[in-house]
Amino acid sequence: MSIQKLVESLNISTKTVYRYYRNKEELLEAVLYRYHGEQYQLLENLPAGENAACLFFTIWQTAIDKEYQINKVFYEDLHYYYPELEQSVNAVIGPKFEQYFLSVIHQAMDEGAFRADILPPVALQSVLVIHQAVVRGGAFNRFGLSAQALMIHTIGQYIRSLCTPSGLKALDEHIQTLLATPVAVTQ
């Protein structure tokens, strides 16, 4: 998207944009930081006291729900045209998210919901790879599944493999509750 198209769609002047941002890259960087900041706030507002295996599932369901709504071309263009910017933003925000995710995995292990023999960084990297394939890679488009169904049949299956029998029971009940809850339609 050009700055011209942006200002036309927002009904503002080009001067207004350049008053706050030196160039399109700086604007894009600000948008990425804002988006990731909002995503982190969503994590912080997830239900406290939930079984950690269910919380881990909810985290990734939320991520897929949000990112599934974003045009895949955005990520492709970001990666192709602005790889340094993408890497720079990921270098700043990645460790914060990683620390949070790892703390949930450790919590699940401490609660006995996840198996004690898993390697948390490897488990997290596996989820990240699946997540990327689901929301950005397009590998699952041909199945025509909703974001929720994709979550259950991809990352959900992987999270189930991390669970102890008690964690699996709690997670399966959590998933059944989600399936029984009507999905809100966003416009």
C-alpha positions in Angstrom: 0.0 0.0 0.0 1.3 3.4 -0.9 1.1 6.4 1.5 -1.2 8.0 -1.1 -3.7 5.1 -0.9 -3.5 5.3 2.9 -4.2 9.0 3.1 -7.1 8.7 0.6 -8.7 5.9 2.6 -8.3 7.8 5.8 -9.4 11.1 4.3 -6.3 12.9 5.6 -3.4 14.7 4.0 0.0 13.3 3.2 1.5 16.1 5.4 -0.4 14.7 8.4 1.3 11.3 8.0 4.7 12.8 7.5 4.2 15.0 10.5 4.4 11.9 12.7 6.4 9.5 10.6 9.5 10.1 8.4 8.6 7.3 5.9 6.3 4.3 5.3 8.8 2.0 7.1 8.6 4.0 10.3 4.8 4.0 10.1 4.8 0.2 9.5 7.1 -0.3 12.4 4.8 1.7 14.7 1.8 -0.4 13.5 3.6 -3.6 14.2 4.6 -2.6 17.7 1.1 -1.5 18.4 -0.4 -4.7 17.1 2.0 -6.8 19.1 1.4 -4.7 22.2 -2.4 -5.3 21.9 -1.7 -9.0 21.5 0.4 -9.1 24.6 -2.4 -7.3 26.5 -4.8 -10.0 25.4 -2.5 -12.6 26.9 -2.4 -10.7 30.2 -6.2 -10.5 30.3 -6.8 -14.3 29.8 -8.6 -16.0 32.7 -6.4 -16.5 35.8 -6.6 -19.8 37.6 -7.4 -21.8 34.5 -5.6 -25.2 34.1 -2.3 -24.3 32.5 -2.8 -26.8 29.6 -6.2 -25.1 28.9 -4.6 -21.7 29.2 -1.8 -22.7 26.7 -4.6 -23.9 24.3 -6.5 -20.6 24.8 -3.4 -18.6 24.1 -2.9 -20.2 20.7 -6.6 -20.2 19.9 -6.6 -16.5 20.5 -3.6 -16.0 18.4 -5.0 -17.9 15.5 -8.4 -16.2 15.8 -6.7 -12.8 15.6 -4.2 -13.5 12.9 -6.6 -15.5 10.8 -8.5 -12.2 10.2 -5.4 -10.6 8.8 -4.8 -10.7 5.0 -2.0 -13.3 4.4 -0.5 -11.0 1.8 0.4 -8.6 4.6 2.8 -11.1 6.1 4.1 -12.1 2.7 4.8 -8.5 1.8 6.3 -7.7 5.2 8.7 -10.7 4.8 9.5 -10.0 1.2 9.8 -6.2 1.1 10.8 -5.4 4.7 12.8 -8.3 6.1 15.1 -6.2 8.2 12.1 -4.4 9.8 10.4 -7.7 10.4 13.5 -9.1 12.1 14.1 -6.0 14.1 10.6 -6.0 15.5 10.7 -9.7 16.2 14.0 -9.3 18.0 12.4 -6.8 20.4 9.0 -8.4 20.9 9.9 -12.1 20.6 11.7 -12.6 23.9 8.8 -11.1 25.9 6.3 -13.4 24.3 8.7 -16.4 24.5 9.2 -15.8 28.2 5.4 -15.7 28.8 4.8 -18.8 26.7 7.6 -20.7 28.5 6.2 -19.7 31.9 2.8 -21.2 31.0 4.5 -24.4 29.8 6.5 -24.7 33.1 3.3 -23.9 35.0 1.5 -26.8 33.2 4.4 -29.1 34.0 4.4 -28.0 37.7 0.6 -28.6 37.9 1.0 -32.0 36.4 -1.0 -31.1 33.3 2.0 -31.5 30.9 4.4 -34.4 31.0 7.6 -33.9 32.9 9.8 -35.2 30.1 9.0 -32.5 27.6 11.6 -29.8 26.7 9.8 -26.5 27.0 11.8 -24.6 24.4 11.4 -27.4 21.9 7.7 -27.7 22.6 7.3 -23.9 22.2 9.2 -23.9 18.9 7.0 -26.7 17.6 3.9 -24.7 18.3 5.4 -21.6 16.7 6.2 -23.6 13.5 2.6 -25.0 13.4 1.1 -21.6 14.1 3.1 -20.0 11.3 2.0 -22.7 8.9 -1.6 -22.3 9.9 -1.9 -18.5 9.8 0.8 -17.4 7.4 1.7 -20.3 5.2 -1.6 -21.2 3.6 -0.8 -24.9 3.8 -4.2 -25.6 5.3 -6.3 -23.4 3.1 -7.4 -26.2 0.9 -9.3 -27.8 3.8 -11.7 -24.9 4.2 -11.7 -25.1 7.9 -12.7 -22.3 10.3 -10.0 -20.8 12.5 -11.3 -22.8 15.5 -11.3 -26.1 13.6 -7.8 -25.5 12.3 -6.7 -24.7 15.9 -8.2 -27.9 17.2 -6.8 -30.1 14.5 -3.3 -28.7 14.4 -1.9 -26.9 17.5 -4.6 -28.5 19.6 -3.5 -32.0 18.6 0.1 -31.1 19.4 -0.8 -29.6 22.8 -2.8 -32.8 23.6 0.5 -34.8 23.0 2.2 -32.7 25.7 -0.5 -33.6 28.3 -0.6 -36.0 31.1 -3.8 -38.1 31.5 -5.2 -35.5 33.9 -4.1 -32.6 31.7 -5.7 -34.3 28.7 -9.0 -34.8 30.5 -9.1 -31.1 31.4 -8.1 -30.0 27.9 -10.7 -32.2 26.3 -13.4 -30.8 28.6 -12.2 -27.3 27.7 -12.3 -28.0 24.0 -15.8 -29.5 24.3 -17.0 -26.4 26.2 -15.6 -24.2 23.4 -17.3 -26.3 20.7 -20.6 -26.0 22.6 -20.3 -22.2 22.8 -21.7 -20.3 19.9 -19.0 -18.3 18.0 -19.6 -14.6 17.9 -19.8 -13.2 14.4 -17.6 -10.1 13.9 -18.4 -7.5 11.2 
